[in-house]
Amino acid sequence: MINIKKRKNIPFFWKKLLDGMVPPIHVGGQDKLSGKKMFGYGKMSGTAVAAISALAENHGEGVQLSSQQISEQRNLSQALVAKVLTVLSQAGFVLGTRGPGGGYRLVRDPSEITIHDVVEVFEGHKDTISCPFGPGWCGVGEPCPMHDDLEKMRESNAAKFKKCHFGVFVGHGRNG
């Protein structure tokens, strides 16, 4: 075990993580059955994945969903869903129609859209697994003792997200 108690400037959470007292942190969608966080990215990315999955469920049926409908189906903030849909529209993933009967639909077939594609819009090249010792360690001299393991995890997650597409949601609506 790494003796990090002597190092100053290590956040309390990381000390507990390294001591095995708390599980790794994941931000985003939460599995209601297990209570575990299901998505290791930010809130915007998690909301975008949820919105795309809701639109994929109705893809090909000529149905458009409003931000309100998506937020209700996925138990998310309507304001956040609306904001995310605007970004997804600008990025070319969804098409929005204003007015009565308007809403959003996917521009491409869901099987052509991966989690990686969607997350990339919001996260860009930002690493989701950062150095537990803070910004003054990795990238400045010797990497931290966990660097290689964290890098392997990041690469593994990226490869999986590139294979995971939204076509699996087509026809599997939860509310209909």
C-alpha positions in Angstrom: 0.0 0.0 0.0 1.2 3.5 -0.8 1.9 5.6 2.2 0.3 8.8 1.2 -0.5 10.1 4.7 2.9 11.9 4.8 2.2 13.7 1.5 0.4 17.0 2.1 -2.0 18.4 -0.5 -3.7 15.1 -1.2 -7.5 15.5 -1.1 -9.2 13.6 1.7 -11.4 11.6 -0.7 -8.3 10.2 -2.5 -6.7 9.2 0.8 -9.8 7.2 1.6 -10.0 5.8 -1.9 -6.4 4.6 -1.8 -6.9 3.1 1.6 -9.8 1.1 0.2 -12.5 2.8 2.3 -14.6 4.2 -0.6 -15.4 3.0 -4.1 -14.1 4.9 -7.1 -16.2 7.9 -8.0 -18.4 7.9 -11.0 -20.6 10.8 -12.1 -23.6 10.6 -14.3 -26.5 8.1 -14.5 -27.3 6.0 -11.5 -28.6 2.4 -11.6 -31.9 2.6 -9.6 -31.7 -1.1 -8.7 -28.2 -1.3 -7.4 -27.7 2.4 -6.5 -24.3 2.3 -8.3 -23.2 5.0 -10.6 -23.2 3.7 -14.2 -21.3 6.3 -16.1 -17.8 7.7 -15.4 -18.3 11.1 -17.0 -19.8 14.5 -16.2 -23.5 15.3 -15.7 -23.9 16.9 -19.1 -22.5 13.7 -20.8 -24.7 11.5 -18.7 -27.7 13.5 -19.6 -26.8 13.5 -23.2 -26.5 9.7 -23.2 -29.9 9.4 -21.5 -31.5 11.8 -24.0 -30.0 10.0 -27.0 -31.2 6.6 -25.6 -34.8 8.0 -25.2 -34.7 9.2 -28.8 -33.3 5.9 -30.0 -36.2 4.0 -28.4 -38.6 5.9 -30.7 -36.4 6.0 -33.8 -38.1 5.1 -37.1 -41.6 5.5 -35.6 -41.9 9.2 -36.8 -42.1 10.2 -33.2 -40.4 13.4 -31.9 -39.9 13.9 -28.2 -39.8 17.2 -26.4 -37.2 18.0 -23.8 -40.1 17.7 -21.2 -41.0 14.2 -22.4 -37.3 13.1 -22.3 -36.8 14.5 -18.8 -39.9 12.8 -17.5 -38.9 9.4 -19.1 -35.4 9.6 -17.7 -36.1 11.4 -14.5 -33.8 14.3 -15.3 -34.0 18.1 -15.0 -36.0 19.5 -18.0 -33.7 22.6 -18.1 -30.6 20.4 -18.3 -32.1 18.1 -21.0 -33.1 21.2 -23.1 -29.6 22.6 -22.8 -28.0 19.2 -23.8 -30.4 18.8 -26.7 -29.3 22.3 -28.0 -25.7 21.2 -27.9 -26.5 17.8 -29.6 -28.4 19.7 -32.3 -25.4 21.9 -33.0 -23.2 18.9 -33.1 -25.5 17.2 -35.7 -26.9 14.3 -33.6 -30.5 15.6 -33.3 -32.9 17.7 -35.3 -35.2 19.9 -33.4 -38.6 21.2 -34.7 -40.3 24.2 -33.0 -44.0 24.7 -32.4 -47.0 22.5 -31.7 -46.1 18.9 -32.4 -42.4 19.8 -32.4 -39.7 18.0 -30.6 -36.4 16.2 -31.3 -35.4 13.2 -33.3 -32.1 11.6 -34.2 -30.5 12.6 -37.4 -28.7 9.3 -37.9 -29.6 5.7 -37.2 -28.9 4.9 -33.5 -26.6 2.0 -34.5 -24.3 4.6 -36.0 -24.0 6.6 -32.8 -21.8 5.4 -30.0 -21.5 6.5 -26.4 -18.0 7.7 -27.3 -19.4 9.9 -30.0 -21.8 11.6 -27.6 -19.4 11.9 -24.7 -16.8 13.4 -27.0 -19.1 16.4 -27.7 -19.2 17.3 -24.0 -15.9 16.0 -22.6 -13.6 16.4 -25.6 -10.1 15.1 -24.8 -10.6 15.6 -21.1 -9.4 12.6 -19.0 -12.1 11.1 -16.8 -9.6 9.4 -14.6 -7.2 12.0 -13.1 -4.2 11.6 -11.0 -5.2 11.0 -7.4 -2.2 13.0 -6.2 -3.4 16.2 -7.9 -2.2 18.2 -10.9 1.4 18.6 -9.5 2.4 15.0 -9.9 1.7 13.2 -13.1 2.9 15.2 -16.1 5.5 16.9 -13.9 8.4 14.6 -13.5 7.9 11.0 -12.5 4.3 9.7 -12.8 2.5 8.7 -9.7 2.5 5.0 -8.6 -1.0 4.5 -10.0 -0.4 6.1 -13.4 0.0 2.9 -15.5 -3.1 1.3 -14.0 -5.3 4.4 -14.4 -4.1 4.8 -18.0 -5.0 1.2 -18.8 -8.5 1.8 -17.3 -9.0 4.9 -19.4 -8.0 3.1 -22.6 -10.2 0.2 -21.8 -13.2 2.4 -21.1 -12.6 4.4 -24.3 -12.4 1.2 -26.4 -15.7 -0.1 -24.9 -17.5 3.2 -25.4 -16.5 3.2 -29.1 -18.2 -0.2 -29.5 -21.4 0.6 -27.5 -24.0 2.0 -29.8 -27.6 3.2 -29.3 -29.2 0.8 -31.7 -29.8 -1.5 -28.8 -32.6 0.9 -27.6 -34.6 0.8 -30.8 -38.1 -0.6 -30.0 -37.3 -1.0 -26.3 -39.2 1.9 -24.9 -39.7 1.8 -21.1 -42.8 4.0 -21.2 -44.8 2.7 -24.0 
